[in-house]
Amino acid sequence: MIIIHDLVEAEAKDVSALDVLRNPSIKEQKVAEEKKAIENLRRTLADTNGQEIYDLFYEFENKETYESKVANALDKLEVQLQHNDADISTWEEIEYDMSYMMSRHTDFDDTLTQLKNLIEQEAEQKMEAAGIDTILVKRRVANR
């Protein structure tokens, strides 16, 4: 499911979550481009497993099954892991906030919540080491 999601994003030209947060109207264009990409995959693979791939993509997007929720959570957590690994000088202020916004993707599962907490703690330690007031960041996120 995750690979299919990434394959569609590769063809549709992925849009970062930062860009969508800055300009929510970009999401509509992203969805339209992804729809074209998954339709292309379904057509190209019509004789084999095109419909199955199409269905799995929309299962991921709709996040209605347990498996799709897990896949979505891992997709989001992986991005934060990349941020945690990057030099703090490359982070934008909105990325400080995003470090505390993963709960909505993980709260349905205790194990994923524990993993999210560890990743969040790592981000918090990184920010604090750089002199960023994480209490202020948490307040800002809570007020969104």
N, CA, C and O of each residue as an XYZ file, in Angstrom:
576
protein
N       0.823     -1.188      0.000
C       0.000      0.000      0.000
C       0.875      1.263      0.000
O       0.609      2.217     -0.732
N       1.911      1.249      0.826
C       2.805      2.407      0.904
C       3.586      2.571     -0.403
O       3.768      3.686     -0.892
N       4.036      1.468     -0.948
C       4.783      1.544     -2.206
C       3.894      2.079     -3.327
O       4.334      2.892     -4.140
N       2.659      1.626     -3.365
C       1.728      2.120     -4.384
C       1.506      3.616     -4.194
O       1.522      4.384     -5.155
N       1.301      4.013     -2.956
C       1.123      5.436     -2.639
C       2.331      6.251     -3.122
O       2.169      7.296     -3.751
N       3.527      5.769     -2.824
C       4.748      6.477     -3.245
C       4.926      6.468     -4.759
O       5.399      7.446     -5.337
N       4.549      5.370     -5.398
C       4.632      5.291     -6.853
C       3.722      6.335     -7.505
O       4.116      7.001     -8.462
N       2.524      6.469     -6.986
C       1.586      7.468     -7.510
C       2.150      8.875     -7.271
O       2.091      9.728     -8.157
N       2.695      9.113     -6.073
C       3.288     10.422     -5.800
C       4.467     10.709     -6.728
O       4.674     11.850     -7.139
N       5.232      9.683     -7.053
C       6.374      9.873     -7.958
C       5.900     10.334     -9.336
O       6.498     11.226     -9.939
N       4.835      9.729     -9.823
C       4.323     10.132    -11.139
C       3.617     11.477    -11.076
O       3.710     12.279    -12.005
N       2.914     11.722     -9.981
C       2.122     12.950     -9.857
C       2.959     14.140     -9.377
O       2.450     15.258     -9.299
N       4.199     13.916     -9.063
C       5.075     14.950     -8.498
C       4.590     15.309     -7.098
O       3.740     16.184     -6.930
N       5.130     14.635     -6.111
C       4.717     14.809     -4.724
C       4.790     16.266     -4.290
O       5.677     17.014     -4.700
N       3.847     16.643     -3.463
C       3.785     17.986     -2.880
C       4.032     17.820     -1.387
O       3.407     16.978     -0.742
N       4.925     18.607     -0.844
C       5.259     18.456      0.571
C       4.118     18.935      1.463
O       3.325     19.796      1.083
N       4.060     18.359      2.643
C       3.065     18.770      3.636
C       3.260     20.235      4.002
O       2.293     20.932      4.310
N       4.493     20.702      3.972
C       4.765     22.113      4.265
C       4.076     23.024      3.252
O       3.479     24.036      3.621
N       4.162     22.661      1.982
C       3.523     23.468      0.941
C       2.008     23.483      1.111
O       1.368     24.516      0.917
N       1.440     22.343      1.472
C      -0.013     22.264      1.673
C      -0.427     23.098      2.885
O      -1.460     23.767      2.852
N       0.381     23.062      3.964
C       0.063     23.876      5.142
C       0.129     25.369      4.815
O      -0.696     26.151      5.288
N       1.100     25.752      4.018
C       1.247     27.161      3.634
C       0.133     27.611      2.683
O      -0.318     28.755      2.733
N      -0.300     26.692      1.820
C      -1.296     27.033      0.799
C      -2.245     25.841      0.618
O      -2.008     24.990     -0.239
N      -3.310     25.775      1.415
C      -4.221     24.625      1.369
C      -4.841     24.357     -0.002
O      -5.252     23.228     -0.270
N      -4.917     25.350     -0.868
C      -5.508     25.132     -2.190
C      -4.645     24.205     -3.046
O      -5.129     23.633     -4.023
N      -3.382     24.055     -2.687
C      -2.494     23.144     -3.411
C      -2.981     21.703     -3.295
O      -2.743     20.887     -4.185
N      -3.660     21.396     -2.201
C      -4.122     20.021     -1.980
C      -5.067     19.564     -3.096
O      -5.004     18.411     -3.525
N      -5.924     20.440     -3.558
C      -6.855     20.083     -4.641
C      -6.090     19.684     -5.900
O      -6.433     18.704     -6.561
N      -5.056     20.448     -6.223
C      -4.236     20.132     -7.398
C      -3.500     18.813     -7.187
O      -3.389     18.007     -8.112
N      -3.000     18.592     -5.984
C      -2.296     17.347     -5.650
C      -3.224     16.154     -5.852
O      -2.832     15.161     -6.465
N      -4.438     16.243     -5.346
C      -5.417     15.158     -5.476
C      -5.733     14.894     -6.953
O      -5.835     13.740     -7.371
N      -5.885     15.946     -7.725
C      -6.190     15.791     -9.158
C      -5.035     15.109     -9.892
O      -5.263     14.239    -10.733
N      -3.803     15.499     -9.581
C      -2.634     14.890    -10.224
C      -2.485     13.421     -9.814
O      -2.133     12.576    -10.637
N      -2.749     13.126     -8.555
C      -2.665     11.741     -8.090
C      -3.757     10.890     -8.738
O      -3.533      9.722     -9.056
N      -4.931     11.476     -8.932
C      -6.013     10.740     -9.597
C      -5.604     10.366    -11.016
O      -5.836      9.240    -11.456
N      -4.992     11.313    -11.734
C      -4.502     11.019    -13.082
C      -3.463      9.902    -13.043
O      -3.484      9.000    -13.881
N      -2.565      9.963    -12.078
C      -1.481      8.976    -11.986
C      -2.029      7.580    -11.688
O      -1.591      6.606    -12.302
N      -2.980      7.465    -10.758
C      -3.500      6.137    -10.416
C      -4.368      5.600    -11.553
O      -4.390      4.395    -11.800
N      -5.075      6.481    -12.239
C      -5.852      6.046    -13.410
C      -4.912      5.522    -14.496
O      -5.217      4.524    -15.149
N      -3.782      6.179    -14.690
C      -2.786      5.745    -15.664
C      -2.238      4.366    -15.298
O      -2.093      3.497    -16.158
N      -1.937      4.176    -14.018
C      -1.449      2.860    -13.568
C      -2.494      1.780    -13.794
O      -2.174      0.685    -14.256
N      -3.746      2.090    -13.466
C      -4.818      1.096    -13.644
C      -4.959      0.720    -15.115
O      -5.111     -0.457    -15.442
N      -4.911      1.707    -15.998
C      -5.005      1.444    -17.443
C      -3.800      0.644    -17.939
O      -3.952     -0.336    -18.668
N      -2.614      1.068    -17.541
C      -1.384      0.416    -17.996
C      -1.335     -1.043    -17.562
O      -0.847     -1.901    -18.297
N      -1.842     -1.317    -16.366
C      -1.777     -2.679    -15.817
C      -3.136     -3.376    -15.862
O      -3.393     -4.292    -15.080
N      -3.988     -2.949    -16.759
C      -5.356     -3.483    -16.833
C      -5.389     -4.996    -17.011
O      -6.293     -5.657    -16.500
N      -4.429     -5.545    -17.721
C      -4.432     -6.984    -17.988
C      -3.874     -7.807    -16.831
O      -3.966     -9.035    -16.841
N      -3.304     -7.146    -15.845
C      -2.728     -7.896    -14.716
C      -3.420     -7.497    -13.416
O      -4.490     -8.015    -13.098
N      -2.820     -6.589    -12.673
C      -3.383     -6.239    -11.373
C      -3.668     -4.738    -11.230
O      -3.571     -4.193    -10.130
N      -4.009     -4.087    -12.306
C      -4.297     -2.653    -12.289
C      -5.414     -2.262    -11.345
O      -5.300     -1.273    -10.622
N      -6.493     -3.028    -11.343
C      -7.617     -2.695    -10.460
C      -7.241     -2.900     -8.995
O      -7.628     -2.103     -8.140
N      -6.501     -3.947     -8.702
C      -6.066     -4.199     -7.321
C      -5.184     -3.050     -6.815
O      -5.335     -2.596     -5.680
N      -4.281     -2.596     -7.653
C      -3.402     -1.481     -7.292
C      -4.234     -0.214     -7.081
O      -4.014      0.526     -6.122
N      -5.172      0.027     -7.965
C      -6.082      1.172     -7.844
C      -6.833      1.119     -6.514
O      -6.901      2.112     -5.789
N      -7.395     -0.052     -6.202
C      -8.157     -0.210     -4.963
C      -7.281      0.002     -3.728
O      -7.709      0.629     -2.759
N      -6.053     -0.524     -3.766
C      -5.141     -0.346     -2.633
C      -4.763      1.122     -2.450
O      -4.654      1.599     -1.320
N      -4.565      1.833     -3.550
C      -4.249      3.261     -3.444
C      -5.373      3.992     -2.724
O      -5.112      4.775     -1.811
N      -6.614      3.750     -3.120
C      -7.727      4.452     -2.488
C      -8.019      3.946     -1.074
O      -8.555      4.684     -0.247
N      -7.671      2.705     -0.800
C      -7.766      2.229      0.584
C      -6.824      3.045      1.464
O      -7.195      3.468      2.558
N      -5.595      3.265      0.975
C      -4.621      4.083      1.705
C      -5.149      5.511      1.874
O      -5.124      6.062      2.974
N      -5.619      6.092      0.794
C      -6.080      7.484      0.825
C      -7.276      7.680      1.756
O      -7.362      8.699      2.442
N      -8.189      6.727      1.787
C      -9.418      6.873      2.579
C      -9.225      6.552      4.057
O     -10.028      6.976      4.888
N      -8.186      5.819      4.390
C      -7.842      5.508      5.788
C      -9.035      4.947      6.575
O      -9.292      5.359      7.706
N      -9.748      4.013      5.966
C     -10.906      3.425      6.636
C     -10.606      2.068      7.241
O     -11.309      1.631      8.152
N      -9.575      1.392      6.753
C      -9.226      0.080      7.295
C      -8.056      0.227      8.257
O      -7.302      1.198      8.205
N      -7.925     -0.758      9.132
C      -6.808     -0.738     10.079
C      -5.475     -0.700      9.330
O      -4.575      0.059      9.691
N      -5.354     -1.521      8.289
C      -4.108     -1.593      7.521
C      -3.767     -0.245      6.892
O      -2.607      0.167      6.888
N      -4.773      0.436      6.363
C      -4.510      1.729      5.728
C      -4.142      2.793      6.758
O      -3.340      3.682      6.473
N      -4.719      2.707      7.939
C      -4.354      3.648      9.011
C      -2.913      3.424      9.458
O      -2.179      4.379      9.711
N      -2.510      2.148      9.554
C      -1.117      1.838      9.915
C      -0.177      2.360      8.823
O       0.833      2.995      9.129
N      -0.500      2.100      7.571
C       0.335      2.558      6.458
C       0.459      4.075      6.475
O       1.557      4.604      6.300
N      -0.634      4.773      6.678
C      -0.615      6.232      6.749
C       0.251      6.716      7.912
O       1.059      7.630      7.751
N       0.080      6.106      9.070
C       0.868      6.508     10.245
C       2.359      6.322      9.986
O       3.160      7.202     10.302
N       2.730      5.187      9.416
C       4.148      4.941      9.126
C       4.680      5.931      8.104
O       5.825      6.373      8.204
N       3.863      6.280      7.127
C       4.256      7.275      6.124
C       4.551      8.619      6.791
O       5.544      9.267      6.460
N       3.709      9.037      7.714
C       3.898     10.313      8.418
C       5.078     10.257      9.379
O       5.865     11.201      9.453
N       5.205      9.153     10.116
C       6.298      9.027     11.083
C       7.655      9.020     10.386
O       8.629      9.569     10.902
N       7.712      8.402      9.223
C       8.969      8.333      8.470
C       9.450      9.730      8.089
O      10.650     10.004      8.114
N       8.527     10.601      7.743
C       8.902     11.980      7.396
C       9.518     12.673      8.609
O      10.526     13.368      8.484
N       8.916     12.484      9.774
C       9.464     13.116     10.977
C      10.831     12.538     11.321
O      11.713     13.266     11.777
N      11.012     11.250     11.109
C      12.334     10.656     11.325
C      13.381     11.316     10.437
O      14.505     11.560     10.874
N      13.015     11.602      9.195
C      13.941     12.292      8.289
C      14.276     13.684      8.818
O      15.431     14.107      8.781
N      13.259     14.392      9.310
C      13.506     15.719      9.881
C      14.435     15.615     11.085
O      15.359     16.413     11.241
N      14.180     14.632     11.922
C      15.010     14.465     13.116
C      16.466     14.214     12.753
O      17.372     14.591     13.496
N      16.684     13.586     11.629
C      18.033     13.266     11.194
C      18.719     14.460     10.532
O      19.947     14.535     10.504
N      17.938     15.380     10.007
C      18.494     16.556      9.312
C      19.023     17.575     10.315
O      18.574     17.629     11.460
N      19.959     18.362      9.878
C      20.493     19.437     10.708
C      19.372     20.413     11.052
O      18.581     20.780     10.183
N      19.300     20.832     12.300
C      18.224     21.723     12.761
C      18.222     23.044     11.993
O      17.183     23.697     11.896
N      19.356     23.441     11.452
C      19.416     24.694     10.682
C      18.586     24.610      9.401
O      18.254     25.640      8.814
N      18.251     23.410      8.966
C      17.433     23.247      7.754
C      15.940     23.278      8.064
O      15.124     23.353      7.146
N      15.570     23.222      9.341
C      14.158     23.215      9.733
C      13.561     24.607      9.611
O      14.204     25.606      9.934
N      12.332     24.656      9.145
C      11.556     25.894      9.165
C      10.714     25.884     10.445
O      10.490     24.831     11.042
N      10.255     27.063     10.854
C       9.485     27.157     12.095
C       8.272     26.229     12.084
O       7.946     25.627     13.107
N       7.609     26.108     10.950
C       6.429     25.238     10.868
C       6.786     23.781     11.155
O       5.944     23.011     11.616
N       8.035     23.405     10.880
C       8.475     22.044     11.158
C       8.614     21.792     12.652
O       8.498     20.651     13.099
N       8.861     22.835     13.427
C       8.846     22.682     14.883
C       7.448     22.238     15.300
O       7.280     21.297     16.076
N       6.447     22.941     14.763
C       5.052     22.631     15.077
C       4.686     21.215     14.631
O       4.048     20.462     15.366
N       5.100     20.873     13.419
C       4.736     19.570     12.863
C       5.281     18.415     13.702
O       4.743     17.308     13.663
N       6.335     18.670     14.451
C       6.897     17.632     15.320
C       5.892     17.163     16.370
O       6.000     16.056     16.897
N       4.912     18.024     16.666
C       3.907     17.710     17.683
C       2.518     17.474     17.077
O       1.517     17.537     17.791
N       2.451     17.208     15.793
C       1.147     17.070     15.138
C       0.894     15.670     14.587
O       0.040     15.496     13.718
N       1.614     14.685     15.073
C       1.479     13.337     14.519
C       0.419     12.489     15.214
O       0.053     11.425     14.713
N      -0.075     12.943     16.356
C      -1.037     12.145     17.130
C      -2.265     11.749     16.337
O      -2.771     10.637     16.489
N      -2.749     12.640     15.497
C      -3.966     12.340     14.734
C      -3.776     11.151     13.793
O      -4.743     10.541     13.339
N      -2.511     10.834     13.509
C      -2.215      9.702     12.627
C      -1.934      8.414     13.401
O      -1.937      7.332     12.815
N      -1.693      8.516     14.703
C      -1.250      7.343     15.462
C      -2.143      6.961     16.637
O      -2.020      5.849     17.152
N      -3.026      7.831     17.073
C      -3.765      7.607     18.318
C      -4.697      6.395     18.309
O      -5.207      6.012     19.361
N      -4.923      5.801     17.173
C      -5.802      4.633     17.103
C      -5.091      3.347     17.552
O      -5.732      2.307     17.704
N      -3.764      3.416     17.764
C      -2.992      2.212     18.054
C      -1.924      2.524     19.106
O      -1.132      3.451     18.938
N      -1.909      1.740     20.196
C      -0.975      1.998     21.291
C       0.489      1.890     20.868
O       1.313      2.705     21.283
N       0.814      0.907     20.061
C       2.202      0.725     19.627
C       2.661      1.886     18.759
O       3.769      2.393     18.933
N       1.823      2.308     17.831
C       2.166      3.452     16.982
C       2.261      4.735     17.803
O       3.084      5.601     17.508
N       1.425      4.860     18.829
C       1.501      6.021     19.711
C       2.824      6.021     20.472
O       3.442      7.072     20.641
N       3.257      4.858     20.927
C       4.553      4.775     21.614
C       5.695      5.147     20.675
O       6.618      5.862     21.066
N       5.632      4.662     19.437
C       6.651      5.002     18.446
C       6.625      6.506     18.171
O       7.674      7.147     18.114
N       5.432      7.064     18.001
C       5.280      8.515     17.792
C       5.892      9.283     18.949
O       6.578     10.283     18.733
N       5.655      8.831     20.176
C       6.199      9.514     21.355
C       7.730      9.525     21.332
O       8.348     10.538     21.662
N       8.331      8.420     20.950
C       9.798      8.361     20.872
C      10.334      9.312     19.798
O      11.326     10.008     20.016
N       9.684      9.336     18.658
C      10.102     10.216     17.557
C       9.903     11.676     17.956
O      10.740     12.526     17.654
N       8.802     11.960     18.629
C       8.514     13.317     19.101
C       9.552     13.750     20.145
O      10.026     14.886     20.114
N       9.903     12.853     21.062
C      10.917     13.164     22.078
C      12.263     13.490     21.430
O      12.964     14.409     21.855
N      12.610     12.725     20.400
C      13.861     12.975     19.698
C      13.850     14.371     19.051
O      14.844     15.094     19.113
N      12.726     14.740     18.434
C      12.600     16.066     17.830
C      12.687     17.150     18.903
O      13.346     18.173     18.715
N      12.024     16.916     20.011
C      12.035     17.887     21.110
C      13.454     18.095     21.646
O      13.867     19.231     21.880
N      14.193     17.018     21.839
C      15.575     17.125     22.317
C      16.425     17.917     21.329
O      17.260     18.729     21.727
N      16.208     17.679     20.057
C      16.958     18.384     19.017
C      16.647     19.881     19.064
O      17.550     20.714     18.987
N      15.369     20.209     19.190
C      14.978     21.615     19.234
C      15.530     22.296     20.488
O      16.069     23.400     20.414
N      15.394     21.633     21.633
C      15.886     22.220     22.881
C      17.398     22.438     22.839
O      17.897     23.450     23.332
N      18.120     21.493     22.254
C      19.576     21.636     22.121
C      19.932     22.844     21.253
O      21.009     23.422     21.397
N      19.020     23.221     20.351
C      19.243     24.377     19.479
C      18.689     25.668     20.091
O      18.727     26.724     19.459
N      18.175     25.579     21.317
C      17.669     26.762     22.004
C      16.246     27.144     21.649
O      15.823     28.269     21.915
N      15.501     26.228     21.055
C      14.111     26.499     20.681
C      13.217     26.213     21.881
O      13.353     25.177     22.532
N      12.314     27.125     22.168
C      11.398     27.004     23.296
C      10.276     26.031     22.920
O       9.292     26.427     22.295
N      10.425     24.772     23.299
C       9.434     23.753     22.916
C       8.112     23.920     23.646
O       7.077     23.469     23.155
N       8.128     24.550     24.794
C       6.861     24.811     25.500
C       6.020     25.778     24.673
O       4.813     25.592     24.520
N       6.664     26.801     24.148
C       5.973     27.756     23.283
C       5.456     27.069     22.019
O       4.337     27.333     21.580
N       6.257     26.205     21.446
C       5.842     25.472     20.242
C       4.614     24.615     20.553
O       3.654     24.603     19.782
N       4.644     23.903     21.673
C       3.501     23.053     22.053
C       2.235     23.886     22.255
O       1.148     23.463     21.861
N       2.367     25.059     22.862
C       1.202     25.934     23.043
C       0.634     26.369     21.689
O      -0.580     26.383     21.489
N       1.522     26.718     20.776
C       1.097     27.156     19.448
C       0.328     26.027     18.748
O      -0.707     26.266     18.125
N       0.840     24.808     18.855
C       0.182     23.664     18.235
C      -1.176     23.409     18.890
O      -2.153     23.118     18.200
N      -1.239     23.516     20.202
C      -2.503     23.287     20.920
C      -3.570     24.298     20.535
O      -4.763     24.000     20.596
N      -3.148     25.489     20.138
C      -4.096     26.548     19.768
C      -4.509     26.513     18.312
O      -5.283     27.364     17.876
N      -4.015     25.553     17.549
C      -4.393     25.453     16.128
C      -5.796     24.955     15.987
O      -6.289     24.806     14.869
